[in-house]
């Protein structure tokens, strides 16, 4: 048997914890492993088991280090298994949006941006960057009216015109909207024909409560499946983003887009959490 403390031939040292039970062991009248059991997996098998990054590293044995492939930047997250939270930002694109995108990219976190159509042409590069970096974009109307005060045709045009503009700019389909002021009713939803995304946590960032309060509201106020409302037109919400992502992950939550929160199938009608 090779020396478990020194698997120098490229083998993998695996230590089975005490108390492992298996049908195979039971067949040998062994209820469970009694003590930690070191095993060496031979090099060939170990390479089959391990991640591409490790294989690339192992294949460079004896050669100058040439780096390893970067891990995939976006691993699909199953929010039926993992507690997820959707961070959402309204009223952009704004001059602060690039700073927010920098912060989210640094932590590989995704968010959803509800864009105002009239701001899209002036912020087209930011909109394209938002999509290119894996975030979701959706409609927040052309000019931010209370949709419940409009005719069905006007409400539909407010949402759909902005959606079309975003689609033309970013080259992705827009399938959701957020009604300004959260003002929505059945007539608006029928007229628009898209899910109306509301929220479960309103940070009230527009009242300028300060960065620390925003962090506390977002991190400690949210439950699994929650949707948190911010505005990327407020610098404090952008400044707070790194600590919010970190705080959510400390609680075991993963920040995702609204579509990811629902596994790609956002329900129709009024939606405020999973
Ligand atoms: Ni708004």
Boltz pocket constraint, residues with backbone or C-beta under 6 A from the ligand:
constraints:
  - pocket:
      binder: B
      contacts: [[A, 90], [A, 91], [A, 140], [A, 144], [A, 180], [A, 181]]
      max_distance: 6.0
